[in-house]
Amino acid sequence: MENSEVNDYLDTLEETIDVDDETSDSLLGQESGLFAEEVLAPQAPIVSMDTLPITGEARVDDALGRLADLQGLPVHEHVDVFEDVQRRLHETLADLAGQ
């Protein structure tokens, strides 16, 4: 994202949440010399067994448990995990529907 796009986006946010200039500068890290991209870079959520829902259906819980594997994998391998989870959930739904 270009700096001008970031600034436009931040201006929109400031108008939405009514942030004053001092707070905005502090949030952007301008006082510390950081760039907006560094401060606003999205962080990947940490997936752990503690944050996964428990459904009570063992096959669903087992499939969702595979999501915890994402934390130790490089991003390019995440697709395989998501596809496996989707396949297992689809199979479980089909079994429960009697198909």
PDB file as gemmi writes it, atoms N, CA and C in Angstrom:
CRYST1    1.000    1.000    1.000  90.00  90.00  90.00 P 1                      
ATOM      1  N   MET A   1       0.849  -1.163   0.000  1.00  0.00           N  
ATOM      2  CA  MET A   1       0.000   0.000   0.000  1.00  0.00           C  
ATOM      3  C   MET A   1       0.898   1.230   0.000  1.00  0.00           C  
ATOM      4  N   GLU A   2       0.616   2.172  -0.870  1.00  0.00           N  
ATOM      5  CA  GLU A   2       1.383   3.408  -0.969  1.00  0.00           C  
ATOM      6  C   GLU A   2       1.149   4.268   0.270  1.00  0.00           C  
ATOM      7  N   ASN A   3       2.120   5.141   0.595  1.00  0.00           N  
ATOM      8  CA  ASN A   3       1.969   6.017   1.757  1.00  0.00           C  
ATOM      9  C   ASN A   3       0.727   6.890   1.654  1.00  0.00           C  
ATOM     10  N   SER A   4       0.421   7.394   0.444  1.00  0.00           N  
ATOM     11  CA  SER A   4      -0.756   8.250   0.290  1.00  0.00           C  
ATOM     12  C   SER A   4      -2.031   7.448   0.552  1.00  0.00           C  
ATOM     13  N   GLU A   5      -2.056   6.168   0.129  1.00  0.00           N  
ATOM     14  CA  GLU A   5      -3.220   5.324   0.395  1.00  0.00           C  
ATOM     15  C   GLU A   5      -3.370   5.067   1.891  1.00  0.00           C  
ATOM     16  N   VAL A   6      -2.239   4.845   2.548  1.00  0.00           N  
ATOM     17  CA  VAL A   6      -2.258   4.612   3.992  1.00  0.00           C  
ATOM     18  C   VAL A   6      -2.776   5.857   4.697  1.00  0.00           C  
ATOM     19  N   ASN A   7      -2.284   7.010   4.298  1.00  0.00           N  
ATOM     20  CA  ASN A   7      -2.710   8.262   4.930  1.00  0.00           C  
ATOM     21  C   ASN A   7      -4.193   8.515   4.687  1.00  0.00           C  
ATOM     22  N   ASP A   8      -4.682   8.242   3.468  1.00  0.00           N  
ATOM     23  CA  ASP A   8      -6.115   8.408   3.192  1.00  0.00           C  
ATOM     24  C   ASP A   8      -6.939   7.477   4.073  1.00  0.00           C  
ATOM     25  N   TYR A   9      -6.472   6.235   4.191  1.00  0.00           N  
ATOM     26  CA  TYR A   9      -7.167   5.257   5.024  1.00  0.00           C  
ATOM     27  C   TYR A   9      -7.180   5.710   6.481  1.00  0.00           C  
ATOM     28  N   LEU A  10      -6.050   6.202   6.968  1.00  0.00           N  
ATOM     29  CA  LEU A  10      -5.960   6.654   8.356  1.00  0.00           C  
ATOM     30  C   LEU A  10      -6.835   7.878   8.600  1.00  0.00           C  
ATOM     31  N   ASP A  11      -6.890   8.762   7.612  1.00  0.00           N  
ATOM     32  CA  ASP A  11      -7.766   9.928   7.746  1.00  0.00           C  
ATOM     33  C   ASP A  11      -9.217   9.489   7.893  1.00  0.00           C  
ATOM     34  N   THR A  12      -9.608   8.494   7.106  1.00  0.00           N  
ATOM     35  CA  THR A  12     -10.965   7.970   7.192  1.00  0.00           C  
ATOM     36  C   THR A  12     -11.222   7.370   8.564  1.00  0.00           C  
ATOM     37  N   LEU A  13     -10.239   6.614   9.062  1.00  0.00           N  
ATOM     38  CA  LEU A  13     -10.379   6.031  10.396  1.00  0.00           C  
ATOM     39  C   LEU A  13     -10.484   7.098  11.468  1.00  0.00           C  
ATOM     40  N   GLU A  14      -9.655   8.128  11.361  1.00  0.00           N  
ATOM     41  CA  GLU A  14      -9.671   9.199  12.344  1.00  0.00           C  
ATOM     42  C   GLU A  14     -11.037   9.883  12.375  1.00  0.00           C  
ATOM     43  N   GLU A  15     -11.621  10.106  11.188  1.00  0.00           N  
ATOM     44  CA  GLU A  15     -12.943  10.722  11.133  1.00  0.00           C  
ATOM     45  C   GLU A  15     -13.999   9.808  11.751  1.00  0.00           C  
ATOM     46  N   THR A  16     -13.831   8.520  11.520  1.00  0.00           N  
ATOM     47  CA  THR A  16     -14.804   7.553  12.022  1.00  0.00           C  
ATOM     48  C   THR A  16     -14.765   7.450  13.534  1.00  0.00           C  
ATOM     49  N   ILE A  17     -13.545   7.435  14.100  1.00  0.00           N  
ATOM     50  CA  ILE A  17     -13.430   7.254  15.554  1.00  0.00           C  
ATOM     51  C   ILE A  17     -13.054   8.540  16.277  1.00  0.00           C  
ATOM     52  N   ASP A  18     -12.972   9.664  15.531  1.00  0.00           N  
ATOM     53  CA  ASP A  18     -12.705  10.977  16.113  1.00  0.00           C  
ATOM     54  C   ASP A  18     -11.423  10.987  16.942  1.00  0.00           C  
ATOM     55  N   VAL A  19     -10.291  10.683  16.291  1.00  0.00           N  
ATOM     56  CA  VAL A  19      -8.992  10.684  16.946  1.00  0.00           C  
ATOM     57  C   VAL A  19      -8.339  12.039  16.726  1.00  0.00           C  
ATOM     58  N   ASP A  20      -7.764  12.617  17.803  1.00  0.00           N  
ATOM     59  CA  ASP A  20      -7.092  13.901  17.643  1.00  0.00           C  
ATOM     60  C   ASP A  20      -5.695  13.698  17.054  1.00  0.00           C  
ATOM     61  N   ASP A  21      -5.051  14.795  16.597  1.00  0.00           N  
ATOM     62  CA  ASP A  21      -3.756  14.709  15.923  1.00  0.00           C  
ATOM     63  C   ASP A  21      -2.673  14.090  16.794  1.00  0.00           C  
ATOM     64  N   GLU A  22      -2.645  14.422  18.074  1.00  0.00           N  
ATOM     65  CA  GLU A  22      -1.613  13.895  18.969  1.00  0.00           C  
ATOM     66  C   GLU A  22      -1.737  12.379  19.105  1.00  0.00           C  
ATOM     67  N   THR A  23      -2.946  11.905  19.272  1.00  0.00           N  
ATOM     68  CA  THR A  23      -3.179  10.464  19.376  1.00  0.00           C  
ATOM     69  C   THR A  23      -2.838   9.783  18.066  1.00  0.00           C  
ATOM     70  N   SER A  24      -3.218  10.411  16.950  1.00  0.00           N  
ATOM     71  CA  SER A  24      -2.936   9.846  15.636  1.00  0.00           C  
ATOM     72  C   SER A  24      -1.434   9.702  15.419  1.00  0.00           C  
ATOM     73  N   ASP A  25      -0.665  10.755  15.736  1.00  0.00           N  
ATOM     74  CA  ASP A  25       0.787  10.686  15.581  1.00  0.00           C  
ATOM     75  C   ASP A  25       1.375   9.589  16.448  1.00  0.00           C  
ATOM     76  N   SER A  26       0.873   9.461  17.647  1.00  0.00           N  
ATOM     77  CA  SER A  26       1.355   8.427  18.557  1.00  0.00           C  
ATOM     78  C   SER A  26       1.042   7.032  18.022  1.00  0.00           C  
ATOM     79  N   LEU A  27      -0.186   6.847  17.514  1.00  0.00           N  
ATOM     80  CA  LEU A  27      -0.574   5.550  16.963  1.00  0.00           C  
ATOM     81  C   LEU A  27       0.253   5.180  15.748  1.00  0.00           C  
ATOM     82  N   LEU A  28       0.589   6.173  14.944  1.00  0.00           N  
ATOM     83  CA  LEU A  28       1.374   5.919  13.742  1.00  0.00           C  
ATOM     84  C   LEU A  28       2.846   5.734  14.042  1.00  0.00           C  
ATOM     85  N   GLY A  29       3.261   6.069  15.241  1.00  0.00           N  
ATOM     86  CA  GLY A  29       4.661   5.911  15.585  1.00  0.00           C  
ATOM     87  C   GLY A  29       5.528   6.993  14.984  1.00  0.00           C  
ATOM     88  N   GLN A  30       4.926   8.121  14.576  1.00  0.00           N  
ATOM     89  CA  GLN A  30       5.709   9.180  13.955  1.00  0.00           C  
ATOM     90  C   GLN A  30       6.707   9.772  14.936  1.00  0.00           C  
ATOM     91  N   GLU A  31       6.360   9.772  16.210  1.00  0.00           N  
ATOM     92  CA  GLU A  31       7.301  10.297  17.199  1.00  0.00           C  
ATOM     93  C   GLU A  31       8.504   9.371  17.351  1.00  0.00           C  
ATOM     94  N   SER A  32       8.314   8.090  17.093  1.00  0.00           N  
ATOM     95  CA  SER A  32       9.417   7.154  17.244  1.00  0.00           C  
ATOM     96  C   SER A  32      10.105   6.874  15.919  1.00  0.00           C  
ATOM     97  N   GLY A  33       9.624   7.497  14.817  1.00  0.00           N  
ATOM     98  CA  GLY A  33      10.269   7.327  13.525  1.00  0.00           C  
ATOM     99  C   GLY A  33       9.824   6.094  12.756  1.00  0.00           C  
ATOM    100  N   LEU A  34       8.772   5.437  13.183  1.00  0.00           N  
ATOM    101  CA  LEU A  34       8.281   4.258  12.477  1.00  0.00           C  
ATOM    102  C   LEU A  34       7.389   4.680  11.320  1.00  0.00           C  
ATOM    103  N   PHE A  35       7.320   3.865  10.299  1.00  0.00           N  
ATOM    104  CA  PHE A  35       6.418   4.112   9.185  1.00  0.00           C  
ATOM    105  C   PHE A  35       5.063   3.515   9.505  1.00  0.00           C  
ATOM    106  N   ALA A  36       4.031   4.082   8.913  1.00  0.00           N  
ATOM    107  CA  ALA A  36       2.667   3.607   9.157  1.00  0.00           C  
ATOM    108  C   ALA A  36       2.520   2.139   8.816  1.00  0.00           C  
ATOM    109  N   GLU A  37       3.187   1.673   7.746  1.00  0.00           N  
ATOM    110  CA  GLU A  37       3.075   0.283   7.342  1.00  0.00           C  
ATOM    111  C   GLU A  37       3.594  -0.654   8.425  1.00  0.00           C  
ATOM    112  N   GLU A  38       4.627  -0.230   9.139  1.00  0.00           N  
ATOM    113  CA  GLU A  38       5.192  -1.072  10.191  1.00  0.00           C  
ATOM    114  C   GLU A  38       4.244  -1.162  11.384  1.00  0.00           C  
ATOM    115  N   VAL A  39       3.608  -0.064  11.707  1.00  0.00           N  
ATOM    116  CA  VAL A  39       2.710  -0.022  12.857  1.00  0.00           C  
ATOM    117  C   VAL A  39       1.410  -0.750  12.553  1.00  0.00           C  
ATOM    118  N   LEU A  40       0.893  -0.609  11.328  1.00  0.00           N  
ATOM    119  CA  LEU A  40      -0.407  -1.130  10.975  1.00  0.00           C  
ATOM    120  C   LEU A  40      -0.377  -2.505  10.300  1.00  0.00           C  
ATOM    121  N   ALA A  41       0.804  -3.121  10.201  1.00  0.00           N  
ATOM    122  CA  ALA A  41       0.899  -4.429   9.544  1.00  0.00           C  
ATOM    123  C   ALA A  41       0.054  -5.443  10.303  1.00  0.00           C  
ATOM    124  N   PRO A  42      -0.817  -6.160   9.587  1.00  0.00           N  
ATOM    125  CA  PRO A  42      -1.668  -7.135  10.266  1.00  0.00           C  
ATOM    126  C   PRO A  42      -0.846  -8.289  10.822  1.00  0.00           C  
ATOM    127  N   GLN A  43      -1.248  -8.761  11.951  1.00  0.00           N  
ATOM    128  CA  GLN A  43      -0.579  -9.882  12.585  1.00  0.00           C  
ATOM    129  C   GLN A  43      -1.433 -11.123  12.400  1.00  0.00           C  
ATOM    130  N   ALA A  44      -0.805 -12.242  12.103  1.00  0.00           N  
ATOM    131  CA  ALA A  44      -1.537 -13.497  11.951  1.00  0.00           C  
ATOM    132  C   ALA A  44      -2.061 -13.925  13.313  1.00  0.00           C  
ATOM    133  N   PRO A  45      -3.328 -14.314  13.363  1.00  0.00           N  
ATOM    134  CA  PRO A  45      -3.856 -14.776  14.643  1.00  0.00           C  
ATOM    135  C   PRO A  45      -3.189 -16.087  15.046  1.00  0.00           C  
ATOM    136  N   ILE A  46      -2.984 -16.242  16.325  1.00  0.00           N  
ATOM    137  CA  ILE A  46      -2.393 -17.466  16.823  1.00  0.00           C  
ATOM    138  C   ILE A  46      -3.510 -18.471  17.040  1.00  0.00           C  
ATOM    139  N   VAL A  47      -3.379 -19.599  16.386  1.00  0.00           N  
ATOM    140  CA  VAL A  47      -4.376 -20.649  16.519  1.00  0.00           C  
ATOM    141  C   VAL A  47      -3.831 -21.680  17.492  1.00  0.00           C  
ATOM    142  N   SER A  48      -4.593 -21.938  18.519  1.00  0.00           N  
ATOM    143  CA  SER A  48      -4.191 -22.957  19.476  1.00  0.00           C  
ATOM    144  C   SER A  48      -5.404 -23.792  19.825  1.00  0.00           C  
ATOM    145  N   MET A  49      -5.158 -24.911  20.421  1.00  0.00           N  
ATOM    146  CA  MET A  49      -6.260 -25.776  20.812  1.00  0.00           C  
ATOM    147  C   MET A  49      -7.169 -25.076  21.824  1.00  0.00           C  
ATOM    148  N   ASP A  50      -6.628 -24.110  22.557  1.00  0.00           N  
ATOM    149  CA  ASP A  50      -7.429 -23.379  23.544  1.00  0.00           C  
ATOM    150  C   ASP A  50      -8.458 -22.464  22.897  1.00  0.00           C  
ATOM    151  N   THR A  51      -8.174 -21.980  21.672  1.00  0.00           N  
ATOM    152  CA  THR A  51      -9.077 -21.033  21.026  1.00  0.00           C  
ATOM    153  C   THR A  51     -10.031 -21.693  20.040  1.00  0.00           C  
ATOM    154  N   LEU A  52      -9.858 -22.977  19.772  1.00  0.00           N  
ATOM    155  CA  LEU A  52     -10.744 -23.672  18.842  1.00  0.00           C  
ATOM    156  C   LEU A  52     -12.035 -24.058  19.549  1.00  0.00           C  
ATOM    157  N   PRO A  53     -13.160 -23.928  18.842  1.00  0.00           N  
ATOM    158  CA  PRO A  53     -14.432 -24.307  19.464  1.00  0.00           C  
ATOM    159  C   PRO A  53     -14.538 -25.816  19.640  1.00  0.00           C  
ATOM    160  N   ILE A  54     -15.257 -26.235  20.662  1.00  0.00           N  
ATOM    161  CA  ILE A  54     -15.533 -27.649  20.886  1.00  0.00           C  
ATOM    162  C   ILE A  54     -16.992 -27.856  20.516  1.00  0.00           C  
ATOM    163  N   THR A  55     -17.231 -28.715  19.533  1.00  0.00           N  
ATOM    164  CA  THR A  55     -18.588 -28.900  19.027  1.00  0.00           C  
ATOM    165  C   THR A  55     -19.301 -30.086  19.653  1.00  0.00           C  
ATOM    166  N   GLY A  56     -18.541 -31.026  20.198  1.00  0.00           N  
ATOM    167  CA  GLY A  56     -19.138 -32.232  20.736  1.00  0.00           C  
ATOM    168  C   GLY A  56     -19.201 -33.357  19.716  1.00  0.00           C  
ATOM    169  N   GLU A  57     -18.998 -33.041  18.448  1.00  0.00           N  
ATOM    170  CA  GLU A  57     -18.921 -34.052  17.383  1.00  0.00           C  
ATOM    171  C   GLU A  57     -17.440 -34.341  17.175  1.00  0.00           C  
ATOM    172  N   ALA A  58     -17.008 -35.543  17.522  1.00  0.00           N  
ATOM    173  CA  ALA A  58     -15.580 -35.891  17.515  1.00  0.00           C  
ATOM    174  C   ALA A  58     -14.933 -35.652  16.161  1.00  0.00           C  
ATOM    175  N   ARG A  59     -15.626 -35.989  15.079  1.00  0.00           N  
ATOM    176  CA  ARG A  59     -15.025 -35.810  13.743  1.00  0.00           C  
ATOM    177  C   ARG A  59     -14.829 -34.337  13.406  1.00  0.00           C  
ATOM    178  N   VAL A  60     -15.760 -33.488  13.814  1.00  0.00           N  
ATOM    179  CA  VAL A  60     -15.634 -32.047  13.577  1.00  0.00           C  
ATOM    180  C   VAL A  60     -14.508 -31.485  14.439  1.00  0.00           C  
ATOM    181  N   ASP A  61     -14.492 -31.857  15.704  1.00  0.00           N  
ATOM    182  CA  ASP A  61     -13.442 -31.373  16.606  1.00  0.00           C  
ATOM    183  C   ASP A  61     -12.057 -31.804  16.123  1.00  0.00           C  
ATOM    184  N   ASP A  62     -11.960 -33.031  15.617  1.00  0.00           N  
ATOM    185  CA  ASP A  62     -10.689 -33.538  15.102  1.00  0.00           C  
ATOM    186  C   ASP A  62     -10.264 -32.752  13.861  1.00  0.00           C  
ATOM    187  N   ALA A  63     -11.214 -32.489  12.967  1.00  0.00           N  
ATOM    188  CA  ALA A  63     -10.903 -31.720  11.757  1.00  0.00           C  
ATOM    189  C   ALA A  63     -10.455 -30.303  12.120  1.00  0.00           C  
ATOM    190  N   LEU A  64     -11.182 -29.656  13.035  1.00  0.00           N  
ATOM    191  CA  LEU A  64     -10.802 -28.300  13.453  1.00  0.00           C  
ATOM    192  C   LEU A  64      -9.460 -28.290  14.176  1.00  0.00           C  
ATOM    193  N   GLY A  65      -9.142 -29.393  14.843  1.00  0.00           N  
ATOM    194  CA  GLY A  65      -7.849 -29.503  15.523  1.00  0.00           C  
ATOM    195  C   GLY A  65      -6.678 -29.380  14.575  1.00  0.00           C  
ATOM    196  N   ARG A  66      -6.890 -29.729  13.307  1.00  0.00           N  
ATOM    197  CA  ARG A  66      -5.830 -29.584  12.299  1.00  0.00           C  
ATOM    198  C   ARG A  66      -5.416 -28.125  12.128  1.00  0.00           C  
ATOM    199  N   LEU A  67      -6.307 -27.189  12.443  1.00  0.00           N  
ATOM    200  CA  LEU A  67      -5.974 -25.768  12.303  1.00  0.00           C  
ATOM    201  C   LEU A  67      -4.824 -25.367  13.215  1.00  0.00           C  
ATOM    202  N   ALA A  68      -4.651 -26.073  14.311  1.00  0.00           N  
ATOM    203  CA  ALA A  68      -3.538 -25.770  15.211  1.00  0.00           C  
ATOM    204  C   ALA A  68      -2.195 -26.042  14.534  1.00  0.00           C  
ATOM    205  N   ASP A  69      -2.189 -26.882  13.503  1.00  0.00           N  
ATOM    206  CA  ASP A  69      -0.952 -27.175  12.772  1.00  0.00           C  
ATOM    207  C   ASP A  69      -0.452 -25.974  11.976  1.00  0.00           C  
ATOM    208  N   LEU A  70      -1.322 -25.010  11.715  1.00  0.00           N  
ATOM    209  CA  LEU A  70      -0.936 -23.851  10.908  1.00  0.00           C  
ATOM    210  C   LEU A  70       0.210 -23.072  11.536  1.00  0.00           C  
ATOM    211  N   GLN A  71       0.241 -23.010  12.831  1.00  0.00           N  
ATOM    212  CA  GLN A  71       1.237 -22.192  13.527  1.00  0.00           C  
ATOM    213  C   GLN A  71       2.665 -22.613  13.192  1.00  0.00           C  
ATOM    214  N   GLY A  72       2.910 -23.890  12.995  1.00  0.00           N  
ATOM    215  CA  GLY A  72       4.272 -24.347  12.731  1.00  0.00           C  
ATOM    216  C   GLY A  72       4.612 -24.493  11.269  1.00  0.00           C  
ATOM    217  N   LEU A  73       3.690 -24.140  10.377  1.00  0.00           N  
ATOM    218  CA  LEU A  73       3.907 -24.330   8.947  1.00  0.00           C  
ATOM    219  C   LEU A  73       4.190 -23.019   8.235  1.00  0.00           C  
ATOM    220  N   PRO A  74       5.001 -23.076   7.168  1.00  0.00           N  
ATOM    221  CA  PRO A  74       5.148 -21.885   6.327  1.00  0.00           C  
ATOM    222  C   PRO A  74       3.820 -21.601   5.623  1.00  0.00           C  
ATOM    223  N   VAL A  75       3.571 -20.352   5.310  1.00  0.00           N  
ATOM    224  CA  VAL A  75       2.296 -19.926   4.752  1.00  0.00           C  
ATOM    225  C   VAL A  75       1.944 -20.705   3.486  1.00  0.00           C  
ATOM    226  N   HIS A  76       2.918 -21.003   2.648  1.00  0.00           N  
ATOM    227  CA  HIS A  76       2.600 -21.690   1.395  1.00  0.00           C  
ATOM    228  C   HIS A  76       2.054 -23.103   1.624  1.00  0.00           C  
ATOM    229  N   GLU A  77       2.170 -23.645   2.821  1.00  0.00           N  
ATOM    230  CA  GLU A  77       1.626 -24.962   3.129  1.00  0.00           C  
ATOM    231  C   GLU A  77       0.251 -24.895   3.813  1.00  0.00           C  
ATOM    232  N   HIS A  78      -0.232 -23.699   4.091  1.00  0.00           N  
ATOM    233  CA  HIS A  78      -1.521 -23.538   4.766  1.00  0.00           C  
ATOM    234  C   HIS A  78      -2.683 -24.051   3.919  1.00  0.00           C  
ATOM    235  N   VAL A  79      -2.594 -23.887   2.608  1.00  0.00           N  
ATOM    236  CA  VAL A  79      -3.683 -24.307   1.724  1.00  0.00           C  
ATOM    237  C   VAL A  79      -3.996 -25.785   1.918  1.00  0.00           C  
ATOM    238  N   ASP A  80      -2.954 -26.620   2.019  1.00  0.00           N  
ATOM    239  CA  ASP A  80      -3.174 -28.055   2.201  1.00  0.00           C  
ATOM    240  C   ASP A  80      -3.959 -28.347   3.480  1.00  0.00           C  
ATOM    241  N   VAL A  81      -3.637 -27.617   4.538  1.00  0.00           N  
ATOM    242  CA  VAL A  81      -4.337 -27.821   5.805  1.00  0.00           C  
ATOM    243  C   VAL A  81      -5.792 -27.394   5.675  1.00  0.00           C  
ATOM    244  N   PHE A  82      -6.024 -26.211   5.083  1.00  0.00           N  
ATOM    245  CA  PHE A  82      -7.399 -25.731   4.907  1.00  0.00           C  
ATOM    246  C   PHE A  82      -8.215 -26.688   4.041  1.00  0.00           C  
ATOM    247  N   GLU A  83      -7.605 -27.198   2.977  1.00  0.00           N  
ATOM    248  CA  GLU A  83      -8.320 -28.139   2.110  1.00  0.00           C  
ATOM    249  C   GLU A  83      -8.647 -29.436   2.852  1.00  0.00           C  
ATOM    250  N   ASP A  84      -7.718 -29.909   3.678  1.00  0.00           N  
ATOM    251  CA  ASP A  84      -7.962 -31.123   4.451  1.00  0.00           C  
ATOM    252  C   ASP A  84      -9.105 -30.909   5.450  1.00  0.00           C  
ATOM    253  N   VAL A  85      -9.089 -29.780   6.136  1.00  0.00           N  
ATOM    254  CA  VAL A  85     -10.147 -29.470   7.105  1.00  0.00           C  
ATOM    255  C   VAL A  85     -11.489 -29.368   6.382  1.00  0.00           C  
ATOM    256  N   GLN A  86     -11.520 -28.673   5.253  1.00  0.00           N  
ATOM    257  CA  GLN A  86     -12.769 -28.518   4.496  1.00  0.00           C  
ATOM    258  C   GLN A  86     -13.285 -29.876   4.037  1.00  0.00           C  
ATOM    259  N   ARG A  87     -12.410 -30.730   3.529  1.00  0.00           N  
ATOM    260  CA  ARG A  87     -12.806 -32.052   3.049  1.00  0.00           C  
ATOM    261  C   ARG A  87     -13.395 -32.880   4.186  1.00  0.00           C  
ATOM    262  N   ARG A  88     -12.716 -32.861   5.331  1.00  0.00           N  
ATOM    263  CA  ARG A  88     -13.175 -33.650   6.474  1.00  0.00           C  
ATOM    264  C   ARG A  88     -14.511 -33.144   6.999  1.00  0.00           C  
ATOM    265  N   LEU A  89     -14.690 -31.826   7.043  1.00  0.00           N  
ATOM    266  CA  LEU A  89     -15.972 -31.269   7.487  1.00  0.00           C  
ATOM    267  C   LEU A  89     -17.089 -31.623   6.503  1.00  0.00           C  
ATOM    268  N   HIS A  90     -16.779 -31.536   5.220  1.00  0.00           N  
ATOM    269  CA  HIS A  90     -17.767 -31.877   4.196  1.00  0.00           C  
ATOM    270  C   HIS A  90     -18.174 -33.352   4.320  1.00  0.00           C  
ATOM    271  N   GLU A  91     -17.199 -34.246   4.496  1.00  0.00           N  
ATOM    272  CA  GLU A  91     -17.500 -35.673   4.660  1.00  0.00           C  
ATOM    273  C   GLU A  91     -18.362 -35.923   5.898  1.00  0.00           C  
ATOM    274  N   THR A  92     -18.050 -35.230   6.970  1.00  0.00           N  
ATOM    275  CA  THR A  92     -18.821 -35.386   8.212  1.00  0.00           C  
ATOM    276  C   THR A  92     -20.261 -34.924   8.007  1.00  0.00           C  
ATOM    277  N   LEU A  93     -20.432 -33.779   7.364  1.00  0.00           N  
ATOM    278  CA  LEU A  93     -21.784 -33.282   7.086  1.00  0.00           C  
ATOM    279  C   LEU A  93     -22.557 -34.265   6.192  1.00  0.00           C  
ATOM    280  N   ALA A  94     -21.877 -34.786   5.193  1.00  0.00           N  
ATOM    281  CA  ALA A  94     -22.532 -35.750   4.312  1.00  0.00           C  
ATOM    282  C   ALA A  94     -22.939 -37.001   5.079  1.00  0.00           C  
ATOM    283  N   ASP A  95     -22.091 -37.502   5.963  1.00  0.00           N  
ATOM    284  CA  ASP A  95     -22.430 -38.666   6.776  1.00  0.00           C  
ATOM    285  C   ASP A  95     -23.621 -38.387   7.683  1.00  0.00           C  
ATOM    286  N   LEU A  96     -23.609 -37.223   8.309  1.00  0.00           N  
ATOM    287  CA  LEU A  96     -24.702 -36.868   9.212  1.00  0.00           C  
ATOM    288  C   LEU A  96     -26.022 -36.675   8.472  1.00  0.00           C  
ATOM    289  N   ALA A  97     -25.924 -36.253   7.201  1.00  0.00           N  
ATOM    290  CA  ALA A  97     -27.138 -36.070   6.399  1.00  0.00           C  
ATOM    291  C   ALA A  97     -27.597 -37.368   5.763  1.00  0.00           C  
ATOM    292  N   GLY A  98     -26.812 -38.444   5.934  1.00  0.00           N  
ATOM    293  CA  GLY A  98     -27.172 -39.744   5.399  1.00  0.00           C  
ATOM    294  C   GLY A  98     -26.894 -39.902   3.927  1.00  0.00           C  
ATOM    295  N   GLN A  99     -25.981 -39.124   3.395  1.00  0.00           N  
ATOM    296  CA  GLN A  99     -25.657 -39.218   1.966  1.00  0.00           C  
ATOM    297  C   GLN A  99     -24.541 -40.203   1.731  1.00  0.00           C  
TER     298      GLN A  99                                                      
END                                                                             
